[in-house]
Amino acid sequence: MRHPFETWPASHRRAAFLGVAAVSIVVWLLLAWINADIRTDAAPNGQVSLQMAGSAEAATRIVGSWQAEGVMHKIGLSVGFDYVFMVAYGLALAAGCAALAVRCRVRNRSGLAGLGAAAAWGVWIAAGLDAVENALMVPILSDPGSGAPGAVKAFALGKFALLIAAVVFLVVAGVATSGRRPTLFRSTALSG
């Protein structure tokens, strides 16, 4: 199973990855700035607190704290920019996973290459879960007693699991294909 990004010409792969990674970082910083204003005692993690609320009671406490602080417009901005972020991080992480899958294939690590392609597809699935999660959050923002906070949490947990798996792949494959092995694994370290 290959990912479409694996077919990118090698000459463009690095520039494309760096471009979408830069956009991801800029949007992430913007979201962090917005989220700083929507952290309350009921929502210590900003928007993520609502994603993980899981119940109407918890969602009501969180949204009530934002209403009391007068920051409902900020959570609207956060949800809106999150759609931009999911496209940016989806492209950046998938491109990174696909690029490392190609490197694994070239260096005869076919098992890791297959995991890289799966991780790249998983990132796109995570971005889709993120989009559904945000769409399910919007009615909760209007009426915390309505909506489906349990479903929002389930989509968020699935998203986070897939994104963590992709990041773990990036670290493991990056180390496995870096070309330099730690001293412990060099033959000179074992002979002395």
Summary of the structure (lengths in Angstrom):
residues: 192
radius of gyration: 20.2
end to end distance: 43.6
largest distance: 69.6
contacts: 605
relative contact order: 0.14
helix: 81%
strand: 0%
